[in-house]
Every structure is written in structure tokens, then in C-alpha cells.
Amino acid sequence: MIRVAVFGAAGRMGAITCATVASEDDTVLVGAVDPVAAGRHVGEVVGAAGAVVVGQPALVEVAAGPDELAAAGVDVAVDFTVAGAARENLRWCSAHGVHAVCGTTGFSEEDRREVAKWFSASEANCIMAPNFSIGAVLMMRCAEICAPFLDGVEIIELHHDRKRDAPSGTSLETARRIESARAAAGSDPLRRDPTERFALEGTRGGVTAGGVQVHSVRLPGLVAHQQVIFGSVGETLTIRHDSTDRASFMPGVMLAVREVANRPGLTVGLEPLLGM
């Protein structure tokens, strides 16, 4: 039985993670951390987010910080918080020998290098993924395959109106893979944006160092969605993925929870776990 704790237990992703961990046959929820809900029971907290935890896990008391998990015998901690909090949570996990599964976005490459350093010196391991949806992973892989063969590409990512970072980690990772695939294939650089006059600044979105335009949409009613639009002479190709329910992320999260003990150091993305 894998003993699991959840950072950000009162949030939408944290709540459904608590419920999923508690419902699986090979995992048990033994800890939860969220400063905004400290002192309350998990069952009460996640119920407000529409998730259901029953039995003994529902009586787990939400802690204000990671130090309160020390006596819980946690094997794996799952983090769905914000980047600043996640960095400290991952540092705590590496120092206390607790495996970590992190779905929090907003990390820079420097942050990743630092996390890798912490876990390379630890008995614990870490899996970080910009997106735990299996469909989203396949979408990124498809974009990677297509990238060398078409002349231009833009990414539109759409998320709920409570998401704090833009663009999304998934869109940035998609852009990085597109750029890497084109570089490996010896493709010409992406064409420079021809727009010279802007009636409204920002309408062309942001542009990565490799020339991929990224547009962010934030609206109520959305969950997590992304389009990768490729263009060439006389044709376009659109790859689209939609997560319409946060339950779509749970198979990937649970795969990571079960595999993290077998993945030394830092693993980025679900692809190695899926054999891709």
C-alpha cells in the first residue's frame, strides 16, 4: 500500500487527487496540506470542490505546512499548488526522503535544474509533468512528429479563469518540443511574424525564443484545452486536445504515484512512464 499525501488539498486538482488516492486499492491518503484549510478534515474540505472522500481518509486533518507530515509515514507526496509553494514543498520532500509527484506549473528551466539537484542528492525521486492527461501527452508527441514537415506553427491554449500563470506549462513544453524536433531535423527557422502595425497591443500573443507564437485564453467554463495549428503552402493541420473534466488527469497522476519510486532523480513528463 502506497501512503500518499497531497499538497494543495483544498484546490480543485488537490481535491480530486485526494478523492482518487482514497478510492484506489493500492493507495491510501495519509496526509494533506493546505494553509487555507488547516485544521479541517479532508472530507469536509474536498467536498466543497465536488470531490468525495469517505472512511478513515476523510478524517485526515489538513496541515498548514509540510513539517506536519513528518509523523504520517508518507511514501509519495503529490503537489498541485503554485510555483513558489511547490518549490519549498519539493525541497522538503527531497530533504525528508519522500517521493514527489508535481503537477504545478510555472517552473523555469533554472527551477527544474535546482529540483534535479535536490533529488539527485536524495533517497527520494521526483516526477514533474506539465500535464498529466494521457491525451495531452499524445497531442504533444503528435506536434513533435509534425513539426519538421510544415512551415509555420502557432499554439492556442485555453484554460479556466482561475489559472494564475500564462502561457500554460503544456503550451511552453509543446513549443520546446516543436523547436527541438525542427532543430534535430535541420529544418529552416520558423518565419518571422510579418505583423508591423498593431491596433491593439498583444493581439499576436507571445513568441518563444524559437519563434513559436503562443496565445492564452482564460474563460469561465473551460478546464484545459490546446490547439497546435501548423500551416504550409495551401494547407493547414490542427491538432487539438480538450480536457473537459479534471478526472482526465487522474490516470496520469496515479501512474506517476505508482512509478516514482522506480525513477531515480528527476523525471520530467509522463513520456518515459508510457514508453515514449
C-alpha positions in Angstrom: 0.0 0.0 0.0 1.4 3.4 -1.1 0.9 6.1 1.6 0.2 9.4 -0.1 -0.1 13.0 0.9 -1.5 15.9 -1.2 -0.2 19.4 -1.2 -2.9 21.9 -2.2 -5.6 19.6 -0.9 -8.3 22.3 -0.9 -7.8 23.3 -4.5 -9.7 21.8 -7.4 -6.9 19.5 -8.6 -5.8 18.7 -5.0 -9.4 17.7 -4.0 -9.9 15.3 -6.9 -6.4 13.9 -6.2 -7.4 13.2 -2.6 -10.6 11.5 -3.7 -8.8 9.4 -6.3 -6.0 8.3 -3.9 -8.6 7.3 -1.3 -10.6 5.3 -3.8 -7.8 3.2 -5.2 -7.0 -0.3 -3.9 -3.2 0.2 -3.7 -3.0 3.7 -2.3 -4.1 5.3 1.0 -4.4 9.0 1.8 -2.5 9.7 5.0 -1.8 13.4 4.8 -3.0 16.7 3.3 -1.5 20.2 3.3 -3.2 23.5 2.5 -2.8 26.6 4.6 -6.2 27.9 3.7 -7.9 24.8 5.2 -5.6 24.0 8.0 -7.3 22.2 10.9 -10.3 21.0 9.0 -10.9 17.4 7.9 -10.1 16.3 4.3 -13.7 15.0 3.8 -15.1 18.4 4.6 -12.5 20.4 2.5 -12.6 18.4 -0.7 -16.4 18.1 -0.6 -16.6 21.8 -1.2 -14.8 21.2 -4.5 -17.3 18.4 -5.5 -15.0 15.5 -4.7 -15.9 12.8 -2.2 -13.6 11.1 0.3 -15.2 8.6 2.7 -14.0 6.4 5.5 -10.8 7.0 7.6 -9.1 9.2 4.9 -12.0 11.7 5.2 -10.9 12.2 8.9 -7.3 13.2 8.0 -6.7 16.7 9.3 -5.4 19.2 6.8 -2.0 20.6 7.9 -0.7 24.1 7.4 2.7 23.0 6.2 4.8 20.0 5.2 6.6 19.7 8.6 3.3 18.4 10.0 3.6 15.4 7.6 6.7 14.1 9.2 4.9 11.6 11.5 2.5 10.4 8.8 4.8 7.9 7.2 4.3 9.4 3.7 5.8 7.5 0.8 4.7 9.9 -2.0 3.5 13.5 -1.9 1.5 14.9 -4.8 1.8 18.7 -5.4 -0.9 20.8 -7.1 -0.2 24.3 -5.6 1.6 27.3 -7.1 5.2 27.5 -8.2 6.5 29.4 -5.1 4.9 26.9 -2.7 5.8 23.9 -4.8 9.5 24.7 -4.8 9.5 24.7 -1.0 7.4 21.5 -0.9 9.7 19.7 -3.2 12.7 20.9 -1.2 11.1 19.4 1.9 10.3 16.1 0.1 13.9 15.7 -1.1 15.3 16.5 2.4 12.9 14.1 4.1 13.1 11.1 1.7 9.6 11.5 0.4 9.0 10.8 -3.3 7.3 13.7 -5.1 4.8 13.9 -8.0 4.4 17.5 -9.1 1.8 18.9 -11.5 2.3 22.5 -10.5 3.3 24.7 -13.5 5.2 28.0 -13.7 8.7 26.5 -13.1 11.6 27.9 -15.1 14.4 25.8 -16.5 16.6 27.1 -13.6 14.0 25.8 -11.2 14.0 22.4 -12.8 17.8 22.2 -12.6 17.6 23.1 -8.9 14.9 20.4 -8.3 17.0 17.9 -10.2 20.0 18.7 -7.9 17.9 18.2 -4.8 16.6 14.8 -5.8 19.9 13.6 -7.2 21.3 14.1 -3.7 18.2 12.5 -2.0 17.0 8.9 -1.4 13.7 10.2 -2.9 12.7 10.7 -6.5 10.5 13.2 -8.3 8.3 13.2 -11.4 7.3 16.6 -12.7 4.8 16.9 -15.6 3.4 19.9 -17.3 0.2 17.9 -18.0 -0.9 14.6 -16.5 -3.6 13.9 -19.2 -2.6 11.0 -21.4 -4.4 12.6 -24.3 -2.3 15.8 -23.8 0.9 13.8 -23.8 -0.1 12.3 -27.1 -1.1 15.7 -28.5 2.4 17.0 -27.7 4.0 13.9 -29.3 1.9 14.4 -32.5 3.0 18.0 -32.7 6.6 16.9 -32.3 6.3 14.5 -35.2 4.6 17.1 -37.5 7.0 20.0 -36.7 9.8 19.4 -39.2 7.4 19.0 -42.2 5.4 22.2 -42.1 6.5 25.8 -42.5 4.7 27.6 -39.6 3.0 26.9 -36.3 1.0 28.7 -33.6 -0.4 27.5 -30.3 -3.6 28.5 -28.7 -4.1 27.3 -25.1 -7.4 27.8 -23.3 -7.9 27.4 -19.6 -10.4 28.2 -16.8 -10.4 31.8 -15.4 -8.7 30.9 -12.1 -5.4 29.7 -13.7 -2.7 32.0 -12.4 0.1 31.5 -15.0 0.2 32.2 -18.7 1.0 30.7 -21.0 0.4 27.3 -19.7 3.2 24.8 -18.9 1.8 22.5 -21.5 2.0 25.1 -24.3 5.5 26.0 -23.4 6.6 22.4 -23.4 4.8 21.8 -26.7 6.7 24.8 -28.2 10.0 23.5 -26.8 9.4 20.1 -28.4 8.5 21.6 -31.7 11.6 23.7 -31.7 13.8 20.7 -30.7 12.2 18.5 -33.4 12.8 21.1 -36.1 16.4 21.6 -35.0 17.1 17.9 -35.0 15.7 17.6 -38.5 17.7 20.6 -39.8 14.5 22.5 -40.7 14.7 26.1 -41.6 13.9 28.6 -38.8 10.3 29.5 -38.4 9.2 32.5 -40.4 9.3 35.8 -38.6 5.9 37.3 -37.7 5.1 39.7 -40.5 2.8 41.9 -38.4 4.2 45.5 -38.3 1.2 47.5 -37.1 -0.9 46.8 -34.0 -4.3 48.4 -33.5 -4.3 46.5 -30.1 -1.0 45.5 -28.5 -0.7 41.9 -27.6 -3.1 40.5 -30.2 -0.4 38.3 -31.7 0.3 36.7 -28.3 3.8 35.9 -27.1 6.6 34.4 -29.0 9.2 31.9 -27.8 12.9 32.2 -28.5 12.5 29.7 -31.3 9.7 31.7 -33.0 6.5 29.8 -31.9 3.6 32.2 -31.3 1.6 31.3 -28.2 -1.9 32.7 -27.4 -3.6 32.3 -24.0 -7.4 32.3 -23.4 -8.9 32.4 -19.9 -12.6 32.0 -19.5 -15.2 30.5 -17.1 -16.5 27.2 -18.3 -13.2 26.0 -19.6 -10.9 23.4 -18.0 -7.8 22.7 -20.1 -7.6 22.8 -23.9 -4.9 23.3 -26.5 -4.7 23.7 -30.3 -1.5 23.4 -32.3 -2.1 24.9 -35.7 0.5 24.1 -38.4 0.5 25.9 -41.8 2.2 25.3 -45.1 1.5 26.4 -48.7 -2.1 25.7 -49.4 -2.9 23.7 -46.3 -3.2 23.7 -42.5 -3.1 20.9 -39.9 -4.7 21.4 -36.5 -4.1 19.1 -33.5 -6.5 19.8 -30.7 -6.8 18.3 -27.2 -9.6 19.0 -24.7 -9.8 18.1 -21.0 -13.5 18.7 -20.1 -13.2 17.2 -16.6 -10.3 17.2 -14.1 -10.8 13.4 -13.9 -8.9 13.2 -17.1 -5.7 14.0 -15.2 -6.1 11.2 -12.6 -4.8 8.2 -14.6 -1.6 10.0 -15.3 -1.3 11.2 -11.7 -1.8 7.7 -10.3 0.6 6.2 -12.9 3.2 8.7 -11.5 2.4 7.8 -7.9 3.0 4.1 -8.6 6.1 4.6 -10.7 8.0 7.4 -8.9 9.9 5.0 -6.6 11.4 3.3 -9.6 12.6 6.5 -11.3 15.8 7.8 -9.8 16.3 11.6 -9.5 14.1 13.9 -11.5 11.9 12.7 -14.4 10.2 15.3 -16.5 6.9 14.4 -18.3 4.9 11.2 -18.5 6.5 10.0 -21.7 9.2 7.8 -20.0 6.4 6.2 -17.9 4.4 5.4 -21.1 7.5 4.1 -23.0 7.5 7.0 -25.4 
